[in-house]
Amino acid sequence: MRSFMRYHRYWLALLLLAAGWWGSAAAADELKVGFVNTAKVLEQAPQAEHARKKLETEFAPRDKALVKAQKKLKKLEDKLSSDSAIMNESKRREIEREILSQKRDVKRSQQEFREDFNIRRNEELGKLQRLVIKAIEKLAKEQKFDMVVGDNSVLYASQRVDITEKVLGVLRKEFENGDSGKAAPSDAN
């Protein structure tokens, strides 16, 4: 799948370059197109490592508490397993109830931990993504790129290649002429 995406990406870049070379006289200047492997940037940027360490520091105390609770539960289960033959019935039931209670507590704590960690990780990832986009835009403007593409999208496009307003103009004109978006009859009959 990755090689297919890479193959697809190269063809897209070639098509963009060909469009720049064979474009009309108004587009006689070559297009300057760049590519950014965003996954690599998000993994290797120093800000990413800083965010990982920040999350580790923030969640380490809760992780240690969870490990401690799991060890306590394991100890209780081991005690029940090894001593159940010599325990009286009420003591065995008391330990079984305590084990069930601790299992519920540990499970709930683990779920809360995962949810809280995922929320914070997504917050940090969002911050990092915004920083990466700003850096890409800054570099693209400084080095006069017309377009910068990423793994699955366009990350930056200069006014020179942005035809959004032209497309909107065509759609407005078509709407005014009575074509309000009705689908053309199918030729499949």
C-alpha positions, 0 to 999 in steps of 0.5 A: 500500500505504501509503495502504491501511495509513493507511486501515486505521489510521484505521478502527481508530482510529474503531472504538476511539473508537466502542467507547468512546462506545457501550460499556456503563455500566461503560465510560462514560468515554471511551477515550483512544487515541493513535497513534505513527508508529514509523518516523518516531520511529526515523528522527528521534529524536536517539538515532537520529542519534547511533547512525548517527554512532557506527556511521560512526565505528566502521566508517570505518577498515575502510571506508577499508581496503576502498577502499584494497584495491579501488584496489590491485586496480584498479591491478593489473588496469590494469597487466595490461591495459595491459602484457600484450602486452609481458610474458613469460608467467610474469610475466603468470601471476604478476599474474593469480594475484595479481589472483585472490588479491586479488579473493578477499581483497576479496570476503571482507573486504566480506562480513565488513564487511557482516555485522559492520556489520549485527550492530552496526546491529541492536544499535543499532536494538534499543537504540533500539526499547527506548528508544522503547517506554519513552518511549511507556509513560512518556508514556502513563502520564503523560497517562493514555492507555488505549491507544497504537497504532503502525504495525502493533501496540498499543504500550501498553495500560492495565489498563482495556482489557487483557482478557488475563486475562478471555480466559484465564479463558474458555479455562480454563473451556472447557478444564475443560468438556471443550473442549480446542481441537478444531476445530468440524466444517466447514460447507463440505460 
